[in-house]
């Protein structure tokens, strides 16, 4: 699949203007997953007790101490209390291996992914001891995963997710006390820089390492905004120190505020090499280019690419949004690959079952009785078995649909973004729509029949009737008048893939369907909202363009279904 697939995984990645280029000078769109919980487990994704994870705590201006089992540090504390220090010490190497093994990397490759983000907790490689005590076993474990990435042709992005001292001031940075010590403690600062030097020395010649993600979600909470200038300084110093040993690798740099702010991108971070990109995290974004504008504009200003290094939404939203992003050279990395099944995240590809007696651990963390060492050890032994890929539940549909590979339902308002008006769609409507969705296109998007229209809320008092935000793909339909059309792209199409259209006609509508500009047939749409055009088969191919053009009357289209 060209710039999306395995064939593009070759040679060191580097930037060329606003594109990411492989070793042969070809554009590549990074598509992958982040392996959260691997060396840096986060409590809410690994079965921590929910009754002590108080909602809103992380946004409090007060110091909130770490909670039981909310991060690797407190996970390990509970592990020592329940199973003993020897068991805890031996637990982590097995957790690392079982949580991300060859079966996982192979599965990513089979799903067509070309990259993986590897979240690293600093303590995995650098012991929290006086001086510099490097954990060679941790480095060997990382070596093995990188070797697997090379075997299966998947770029590995090294992500310092939990830096010495903590950089985010939330549980995800594995810190001591929800304070970003990286920026306020000289020792933490220097240890983080030393760690990146060590990584550069060890992996500077490994082309399969796609890039260095220097810090995950730095300075994310408003009460620590005073650290933002120190964040920019850290990037400057880290890049200068890495470049002493490694002049080849690309940097992915995240802004503050959960990697959504552009404020630090005000100068050239990699002088002499200019090999860096803006790394943004986007969850629940509206599937349109409007949400990309701040990052596209900043990327153009500094002539660097943008990468959605973490995020995700429902598969249908991903399918539309990530395809639009790809038009501008922006790849994606969903979060996250493997979590506890009960987390039930809409982007989770692999889920494991918690042990049968897991509630015993939860109750202990919440102040309940302590189970015996023997019983606790059995519970955690079961957890280690459950997280193996072969013992997990696999959801391959999420990434397949997100990559627009049939079978899938594609919302009609999710038509192609590029090459734009007159080629991907026809836009001549000047009155907008109820959700202000894709206004730049000037397409006529109408409200779904039978769904209550949005009503305004009032800021002056608490309005109990305020509705939750609508997802445009769920409630809008594309209206096409005579001689108007829309184009949709699907990929990796096999033989006997069929098309049907959910919609309705106004004024005795008739539409024609084209596959890769070749006429495929016609169908009429009645006044009833139902499925039409069920007898057309797409040609097999890496990429198929489907164009629906109205020949007579007016048609309102809701969903295109591609199925076998």
Secondary structure by P-SEA (a helix, b strand, c coil): cccccccccccbbbbccccccccccbbbbbbbcccccccccccccccccccccccccccccccccccccccaaaaaaaaaacccaaaaaaaaaaaaaaaccaaaaaaaaaacccbbbbbbcccccccccccccccaaaaaaaaaaaaaaaaabbbbbbbccccccccccccccccccccccccccaaaaaaaaaaaaaaaaaccccccccccccccccccccccccaaaaaaaaaaaaaaaaaaccccbbbbbbbcccccccccccccccccccbbbbbbbbcccccccccaaaaaaaaaaccbbbbcccccccaaaaaaaaaaaaaacccccccccccccccccccccbbbbcccaaaaaaaaaaccccccaaaaaaaaaaaaaaaccccccccaaaaaaaaccccbbbbccccccccccccccccccccccccccccccccccccccccccbbbbbcccccccccccccccccbbbbbccccbbbbbbccccccbbbbbbbccccbbbbbbbccccccccccccccccccccccccccccbbbbbbbbcccbbbbcbbbbcc
